[in-house]
Every structure is written in C-alpha cells, then in structure tokens.
Amino acid sequence: MEAQLVLKVDNTAARRLFLSKHALLETPTGSSKGSDLLNLIHRIGFVQVDSINTVERAHHMILWSRRQSYRPKHLKKLLETDRSLFEHWTHDASIIPTEFFPYWNYRFQKSAESLQSRWKVWRGAEYQEKLNLILRHIEENGPVGTSDVGKDEKRSKGGWWEWNPSKTALEYLWRTGQISVSRRENFQKLYDLTERVIPSQHRTSKPSKAETIEWACNSAIDRLGFATPSEIAAYWDKLDLADVKAWCERARQRGELISVEIEAANDGKPKLCLARPQIEDELASLDAPSQRVRILSPFDPALRDRKRAEFLFDFNYRIEIFVPEPKRLYGYYVFPVMEGDKLIGRIDVKREKASNALTVKRFWPEAGMRMGKGRQQRLEAELERCALFAGCSDLQYLKAWQG
C-alpha cells in the first residue's frame, strides 16, 4: 500500500494561518462593542486577565490590538450587565464566553477532588463549616471580596499564599464553581452565588467528561489551525494529555484530522502536527497581512505558548518582572511589537501617572530587523494610538529610546 503523503506547510503560510485564527492578520479596525466584541472574544477563545498595568491591563491591550476603537467600558457591559462573558481559569485567569461555561463543570469537579483533601490538612476538620459560613454570608449580603471577609482571622502557614481561612474559602468556592466573579472594583474580584451570575441556560447543562474532551479538543484545534496533542491539551489547560492523544487518534481515524509538517522559523526543521483536512483551502484563501505595526500584550493569546511563538516566529520572549534588575535582558515589562506577520522587536513603554504622559523608554529590534524610515514611522504612529488608548495627554521619548 502506498504511503500517504504528509502536507508540508512553509513557515510564512503557517504564521499567517495562526495569526488569522487569532484576528491579527487583518487591519485592527471596525466595531468593538456589543455582539461584535463578543464575536471577537469567541473567535480567539479567551482573553487573559493580569493585574500589571504599565500602559493598560492585559485583557484591554489584547482587545485593543485587534480593534483599536475598543475601550474598557465595552468589555465591562458584556461581563457585568449582559453576562455573556464570565471569568475563570484557562491556563490562567481569563475572560471567556459564557456559552462555554457548561464545559467548566469538569474543571470544577477535578478542582473539588484535588482541593478537598488539601483543605482538610490546611484548615482542619472545621473546613466545611467555613465554606458554609461564606456561602450563607454571600447569600444574605450579596457580592463580597477578599477584603470583606476574615479580617480578624489568623493567616495560614503553608496554605494558599498565606491567606486567612475566609479568603481561602472564597478561592475554593470559586475554583469549584459554587460562586462566580460578579464584577471587579479597583481590580478586586467580587464574588456572588453562581446562580446569580451565570444565566440559567448555561448553568443547568452538565456535559460528561467525554463531551468535554470532544468540545475542548475541537475548539482548540479550530483556534490554533494546527497543533501537536500537547498544544491542544495546553490551549484550555483542562485535560490530561493521555485523553487528548486518544481523542486525536479517534479524530484521525474518523477523517477529522490529518498530519501536516510545519516549518520552523529559525532553522526550517519541520514539526509534525495535526490539522483539519481543509487546511489547504484555508491557506489558499488567506489575505496578505496588514502592515500595521501593533504593540501586543505579553499575555496575548497568540504568544501565550512561548515555545510555539518561538517555533513560528523565532521570537524568544520571557517575562522579566521577577528577574533582578541587573540581570534583565530587556526590562520589567516590555511589549512585543508586530508588523504584518512578523514580530519585529520589543518595546519598554509606560504611562506616567504624575505627568499623564506615555513614555517610550527603549525599543529593541529583533536581530536582522532593519529600522528604516517607513517602519519607524509606522511604529511611532502605533505609539500615538497607544497613548490615545491609554488616555495620555502627551507622548514622550527618552533620548536613548532607539538603543
């Protein structure tokens, strides 16, 4: 029997398909509110939440880089009024379409199983009563945050981040789905009973483990374009790798996946991945990338998987906030810079509260990336748009910003 040929995808085509899936190939224009914003988040799957706010918080930067008419109030309405989005864990805290909520029941179940035994050790036999007390308090008094509970309690030794029992109880109840994030005030999460946050049509459905695996794997490969089983498992970070590998084999046998070889950016070596059979049609229909320069969040979904980003873009990025300053290669919190379908550098830029200016400290182009006049003009135009988005009244460049 003749061996089946494996489709070979060159690096440029692979990058463009991946960026198209993540809404980074087209010009970042168009509507950014209501159903249009919800559809965008649905398209990319989730938006990571992070507390660092040197220009704007990660979830806002992620959405702005795709739709530059976006403003934070647009997201707030979907989250806190329409309830068409909810906040929970993927690989990290993220904002997710509420229609996906039923598939988080499997995560809630796994969290309950893994945390119950540890909670008994941390808190002793009274742990269940503490959970019941917190639930009753929320039921009677409405949403609460960690600063509202356990003010007079002793902190744990070796528990969750040295938290007091009530704060730990809130986290436990959230991780297990009994309470949900109702809103944030000054970035602090306020929790309410899940039945008062998640609409009933999304709350009552309880998919089985098998149904959850089907949904998670299908939705991951459709948003990645091509992937290894490990990359599929990491996308939502909710499944065991063995379950994902078994699903991949079943999907291949059903003709729902094919093998493809994806070319690496740095050395051209191929990586064997899986993709939908229609990948050739998708590649043929891709438009040329917009040549807009974009400043991306370090937590952008397209860069979340650092190894994948390095493979596709030859872009090695690491957060250096926990690296001592003398040992940092770049800076405390630098932003990746994209032009077209290439990552061209990284930039250290910060909103200064005292002067309300956006200060450009330094830009590092990637090796071999020449900063001609046109490219520099596009970068400076993006910085002007970034200053406007951040609400800054001025844009300032330090003398050595170009390195």
C-alpha positions as CSV (number, residue, x, y, z in Angstrom):
1,M,0.0,0.0,0.0
2,E,1.4,3.4,-1.0
3,A,2.2,5.6,2.0
4,Q,0.0,8.7,2.3
5,L,1.9,12.0,1.7
6,V,2.1,14.4,4.6
7,L,1.2,18.0,3.7
8,K,4.1,20.4,4.1
9,V,3.3,23.9,5.2
10,D,6.0,26.6,4.9
11,N,6.7,28.9,7.8
12,T,5.1,32.0,6.2
13,A,1.9,30.2,5.5
14,A,1.8,28.7,8.9
15,R,2.3,32.1,10.6
16,R,-0.4,33.7,8.6
17,L,-2.9,31.0,9.3
18,F,-2.2,31.1,13.0
19,L,-2.5,34.9,13.1
20,S,-5.7,34.8,11.1
21,K,-7.2,32.5,13.7
22,H,-6.2,35.0,16.3
23,A,-7.6,38.0,14.5
24,L,-4.1,39.5,14.0
25,L,-3.8,39.3,10.2
26,E,-6.4,41.9,9.3
27,T,-6.3,45.7,9.9
28,P,-7.4,46.4,13.6
29,T,-10.4,48.4,12.6
30,G,-14.2,48.0,12.9
31,S,-16.7,47.8,15.7
32,S,-15.5,46.8,19.1
33,K,-18.7,46.7,21.3
34,G,-21.7,44.5,21.9
35,S,-22.1,41.5,19.7
36,D,-19.0,42.4,17.6
37,L,-16.8,42.4,20.6
38,L,-18.3,39.2,21.9
39,N,-17.8,37.5,18.5
40,L,-14.1,38.6,18.6
41,I,-13.6,37.0,22.0
42,H,-15.4,33.9,20.8
43,R,-13.1,33.8,17.8
44,I,-9.9,33.9,19.9
45,G,-11.3,31.8,22.7
46,F,-10.4,33.7,25.8
47,V,-8.7,36.9,27.0
48,Q,-6.2,36.6,29.8
49,V,-6.6,38.8,32.8
50,D,-3.5,40.2,34.5
51,S,-3.0,42.9,37.2
52,I,0.1,44.6,35.8
53,N,-0.9,48.0,34.4
54,T,2.1,49.8,32.9
55,V,0.0,51.1,30.0
56,E,-3.3,49.3,30.4
57,R,-4.2,45.8,31.8
58,A,-3.6,42.8,29.6
59,H,-7.2,42.0,28.7
60,H,-7.7,45.5,27.4
61,M,-4.5,45.5,25.5
62,I,-5.3,42.2,23.9
63,L,-8.7,43.5,22.6
64,W,-7.3,46.9,21.6
65,S,-4.5,45.4,19.4
66,R,-7.3,43.8,17.3
67,R,-9.9,46.5,17.3
68,Q,-8.4,49.9,18.1
69,S,-11.8,51.5,18.6
70,Y,-12.0,49.3,21.7
71,R,-12.4,50.8,25.2
72,P,-12.6,49.1,28.6
73,K,-16.3,50.1,29.1
74,H,-17.2,47.9,26.1
75,L,-16.0,44.8,28.0
76,K,-17.5,45.8,31.3
77,K,-21.0,45.8,29.8
78,L,-20.6,42.2,28.4
79,L,-19.2,40.9,31.7
80,E,-21.3,42.7,34.3
81,T,-24.6,43.6,32.6
82,D,-25.2,41.2,29.7
83,R,-23.4,38.3,31.4
84,S,-22.3,37.0,28.0
85,L,-18.8,36.6,29.4
86,F,-17.5,35.1,32.6
87,E,-14.2,35.0,34.4
88,H,-12.4,31.8,35.3
89,W,-9.3,29.7,34.6
90,T,-7.8,28.5,31.4
91,H,-4.1,28.3,31.7
92,D,-4.5,31.4,33.9
93,A,-7.3,33.7,35.0
94,S,-9.2,34.6,31.8
95,I,-12.4,36.1,30.4
96,I,-14.4,33.5,28.5
97,P,-17.7,33.4,26.5
98,T,-20.5,32.3,28.9
99,E,-21.8,29.8,26.4
100,F,-18.6,27.8,27.2
101,F,-19.5,27.7,30.9
102,P,-21.0,24.2,30.9
103,Y,-17.6,22.8,29.9
104,W,-16.1,24.2,33.1
105,N,-18.1,21.8,35.2
106,Y,-15.4,19.1,34.5
107,R,-12.7,21.5,35.8
108,F,-14.9,22.3,38.9
109,Q,-15.2,18.6,39.6
110,K,-11.5,18.0,39.3
111,S,-10.7,21.0,41.4
112,A,-13.0,19.8,44.2
113,E,-11.5,16.4,44.2
114,S,-7.9,17.7,44.4
115,L,-8.5,20.5,46.8
116,Q,-10.7,18.8,49.4
117,S,-8.0,16.6,50.9
118,R,-5.5,19.5,50.9
119,W,-8.0,21.8,52.5
120,K,-8.6,19.4,55.4
121,V,-4.8,19.4,56.1
122,W,-4.5,23.2,55.8
123,R,-7.6,24.1,57.8
124,G,-8.5,21.1,59.9
125,A,-11.9,19.4,60.5
126,E,-13.8,22.8,60.5
127,Y,-13.1,23.5,56.8
128,Q,-16.6,22.5,55.7
129,E,-18.2,24.8,58.2
130,K,-16.1,27.7,57.0
131,L,-17.3,27.1,53.4
132,N,-20.9,27.0,54.6
133,L,-20.5,30.3,56.5
134,I,-19.1,32.0,53.5
135,L,-21.9,30.8,51.3
136,R,-24.5,31.9,53.8
137,H,-22.8,35.3,54.1
138,I,-22.9,35.8,50.3
139,E,-26.5,34.6,50.0
140,E,-27.6,37.1,52.7
141,N,-25.4,40.0,51.9
142,G,-24.6,39.9,48.2
143,P,-21.2,40.0,46.5
144,V,-18.0,40.0,48.6
145,G,-14.3,40.4,48.0
146,T,-11.4,39.1,49.9
147,S,-11.1,42.3,51.9
148,D,-14.6,41.9,53.2
149,V,-14.1,38.5,55.0
150,G,-11.8,37.1,57.7
151,K,-10.5,40.4,58.9
152,D,-9.8,39.1,62.4
153,E,-8.6,35.6,61.3
154,K,-5.0,34.4,61.6
155,R,-3.2,33.7,58.4
156,S,-2.2,30.2,57.3
157,K,1.2,28.7,57.5
158,G,1.8,27.0,54.2
159,G,-1.8,27.3,52.9
160,W,-2.7,29.1,49.8
161,W,-0.3,32.0,49.7
162,E,-0.5,32.6,53.5
163,W,-4.2,33.5,53.2
164,N,-6.7,33.6,56.1
165,P,-9.3,30.9,56.2
166,S,-12.2,33.0,54.8
167,K,-10.1,34.2,51.8
168,T,-9.0,30.6,51.1
169,A,-12.7,29.6,51.3
170,L,-13.6,32.2,48.7
171,E,-10.9,30.9,46.3
172,Y,-12.0,27.3,47.0
173,L,-15.7,28.0,46.3
174,W,-14.7,29.9,43.1
175,R,-12.4,27.1,41.8
176,T,-15.2,24.6,42.4
177,G,-17.9,26.7,40.7
178,Q,-20.1,27.4,43.7
179,I,-19.5,31.1,43.4
180,S,-18.5,33.2,40.4
181,V,-16.9,36.6,39.8
182,S,-19.8,39.1,39.7
183,R,-17.7,42.2,39.0
184,R,-14.4,43.8,39.8
185,E,-13.8,47.0,41.8
186,N,-10.3,48.5,41.6
187,F,-9.4,45.2,40.1
188,Q,-10.5,43.3,43.2
189,K,-12.8,40.3,42.4
190,L,-16.3,40.5,44.0
191,Y,-17.9,37.0,44.2
192,D,-21.6,36.1,44.2
193,L,-23.5,32.9,44.1
194,T,-23.1,31.3,40.7
195,E,-26.9,31.1,40.2
196,R,-27.0,34.9,40.4
197,V,-24.1,35.4,37.9
198,I,-24.4,32.8,35.2
199,P,-27.7,32.7,33.2
200,S,-29.7,29.5,33.8
201,Q,-29.4,28.3,30.2
202,H,-25.7,28.0,30.6
203,R,-25.7,26.9,34.2
204,T,-28.0,23.8,34.0
205,S,-26.2,21.9,31.3
206,K,-23.7,19.4,32.7
207,P,-21.6,17.8,29.9
208,S,-19.9,14.5,30.6
209,K,-16.2,14.1,30.6
210,A,-16.3,12.6,27.1
211,E,-18.4,15.5,25.8
212,T,-16.0,18.0,27.5
213,I,-13.0,16.3,25.8
214,E,-14.7,16.5,22.4
215,W,-15.6,20.2,22.8
216,A,-12.2,21.2,24.3
217,C,-10.1,19.4,21.6
218,N,-12.3,20.5,18.7
219,S,-12.4,24.2,19.8
220,A,-8.6,24.2,20.5
221,I,-7.6,22.8,17.1
222,D,-10.0,25.2,15.3
223,R,-8.4,28.2,17.0
224,L,-4.8,27.0,16.6
225,G,-5.1,26.0,13.0
226,F,-2.6,23.2,13.5
227,A,-1.1,21.7,16.7
228,T,0.5,18.8,18.4
229,P,-1.5,16.9,21.1
230,S,0.4,18.8,23.8
231,E,-0.5,22.1,22.3
232,I,-4.2,21.1,22.1
233,A,-4.1,20.0,25.7
234,A,-2.4,23.3,26.8
235,Y,-4.9,25.5,25.0
236,W,-7.7,25.3,27.7
237,D,-5.4,23.6,30.2
238,K,-8.2,21.4,31.4
239,L,-7.5,17.9,30.0
240,D,-5.0,15.2,30.7
241,L,-2.6,14.6,27.8
242,A,-3.5,10.9,27.6
243,D,-7.1,11.9,26.9
244,V,-6.1,14.3,24.3
245,K,-3.8,11.9,22.5
246,A,-6.7,9.3,22.5
247,W,-9.1,11.9,21.0
248,C,-6.5,12.9,18.3
249,E,-6.2,9.2,17.2
250,R,-10.0,8.8,17.1
251,A,-10.4,12.1,15.1
252,R,-7.7,11.0,12.7
253,Q,-9.5,7.6,12.1
254,R,-12.7,9.5,11.5
255,G,-11.0,11.7,8.9
256,E,-11.5,14.8,11.0
257,L,-7.7,15.4,11.3
258,I,-4.7,14.9,9.1
259,S,-1.0,15.1,9.6
260,V,0.9,18.1,8.5
261,E,4.6,19.2,8.7
262,I,5.0,22.8,9.8
263,E,8.3,24.6,9.0
264,A,10.2,26.2,11.9
265,A,11.1,29.9,11.6
266,N,14.7,29.6,12.8
267,D,16.2,26.5,11.2
268,G,13.5,25.3,8.8
269,K,13.1,22.0,10.5
270,P,9.6,20.5,10.3
271,K,7.3,19.7,13.2
272,L,4.6,17.1,12.8
273,C,1.3,18.5,13.7
274,L,-2.4,17.8,13.2
275,A,-4.9,19.9,11.3
276,R,-8.3,19.9,9.7
277,P,-8.4,18.3,6.2
278,Q,-9.5,21.7,4.8
279,I,-6.3,23.4,5.8
280,E,-5.1,23.7,2.2
281,D,-8.3,25.6,1.3
282,E,-7.8,27.8,4.4
283,L,-4.2,28.6,3.4
284,A,-5.2,29.4,-0.2
285,S,-7.9,31.9,1.0
286,L,-5.7,33.9,3.3
287,D,-5.3,37.6,2.6
288,A,-2.0,39.3,2.8
289,P,-1.3,40.6,6.3
290,S,-2.0,44.2,7.2
291,Q,1.3,46.1,7.5
292,R,0.1,48.0,10.6
293,V,2.6,47.9,13.5
294,R,0.9,46.6,16.7
295,I,2.0,46.7,20.3
296,L,0.9,43.4,21.8
297,S,0.3,42.4,25.4
298,P,2.9,39.9,26.7
299,F,-0.1,37.8,27.6
300,D,-1.7,37.9,24.1
301,P,-3.3,34.5,23.2
302,A,-1.1,34.3,20.2
303,L,2.0,34.4,22.4
304,R,0.7,32.6,25.4
305,D,2.5,29.4,24.4
306,R,6.1,30.7,24.4
307,K,7.6,27.6,22.7
308,R,5.0,27.8,19.9
309,A,5.8,31.5,19.4
310,E,9.5,30.8,19.2
311,F,8.9,28.0,16.7
312,L,6.6,30.0,14.5
313,F,8.2,33.5,14.8
314,D,11.8,32.8,16.1
315,F,10.8,35.1,18.9
316,N,12.1,34.2,22.4
317,Y,10.1,36.1,24.9
318,R,10.2,35.8,28.7
319,I,8.6,38.0,31.4
320,E,11.3,39.6,33.5
321,I,9.2,41.1,36.3
322,F,10.7,38.5,38.8
323,V,14.2,38.8,37.4
324,P,16.5,41.1,39.5
325,E,17.0,44.3,37.5
326,P,20.8,43.9,36.9
327,K,20.1,40.5,35.3
328,R,17.3,41.6,33.0
329,L,18.0,41.4,29.2
330,Y,15.3,44.0,28.5
331,G,13.1,45.4,31.2
332,Y,10.5,44.9,33.9
333,Y,7.6,44.6,31.4
334,V,8.2,45.0,27.7
335,F,5.7,44.7,25.0
336,P,6.2,42.5,21.8
337,V,5.9,44.5,18.6
338,M,4.4,43.0,15.5
339,E,4.4,44.2,11.9
340,G,2.4,42.3,9.4
341,D,3.1,38.6,10.1
342,K,6.4,39.2,11.9
343,L,7.5,40.0,15.4
344,I,9.9,42.8,14.8
345,G,11.0,43.7,18.3
346,R,10.0,44.6,21.9
347,I,9.4,48.0,23.5
348,D,9.6,49.4,27.0
349,V,6.8,51.9,27.3
350,K,4.9,53.2,30.4
351,R,2.1,55.5,31.3
352,E,3.4,58.0,33.9
353,K,0.6,58.8,36.3
354,A,2.1,62.1,37.6
355,S,2.5,63.7,34.1
356,N,-0.2,61.6,32.3
357,A,2.4,61.0,29.5
358,L,3.1,57.8,27.7
359,T,6.9,57.5,28.0
360,V,8.8,55.4,25.4
361,K,12.0,54.2,27.2
362,R,13.5,51.9,24.7
363,F,12.9,49.8,21.6
364,W,14.9,46.7,20.8
365,P,14.5,45.5,17.2
366,E,14.9,41.7,16.6
367,A,18.2,40.5,15.1
368,G,18.4,41.4,11.4
369,M,15.4,43.7,11.6
370,R,16.4,47.0,9.9
371,M,14.6,50.1,11.2
372,G,14.1,52.1,8.0
373,K,12.2,55.3,7.8
374,G,8.9,53.7,6.9
375,R,9.0,51.1,9.6
376,Q,9.9,53.7,12.2
377,Q,7.0,55.9,11.1
378,R,4.6,53.0,11.5
379,L,5.9,52.3,15.0
380,E,5.6,55.9,16.0
381,A,2.1,56.0,14.6
382,E,1.2,53.0,16.7
383,L,2.7,54.6,19.8
384,E,0.5,57.7,19.2
385,R,-2.6,55.4,19.0
386,C,-1.4,53.6,22.2
387,A,-1.2,57.0,24.0
388,L,-4.7,57.8,23.0
389,F,-6.0,54.4,24.1
390,A,-4.3,54.8,27.5
391,G,-5.8,58.3,28.0
392,C,-2.5,60.0,28.0
393,S,-2.2,63.7,27.1
394,D,1.4,63.5,25.9
395,L,3.8,61.1,24.2
396,Q,7.4,61.4,25.3
397,Y,10.6,59.6,24.0
398,L,13.7,59.2,26.1
399,K,16.8,60.2,24.2
400,A,18.2,56.7,24.0
401,W,14.8,55.0,23.2
402,Q,16.2,53.6,19.9
403,G,19.1,51.9,21.7
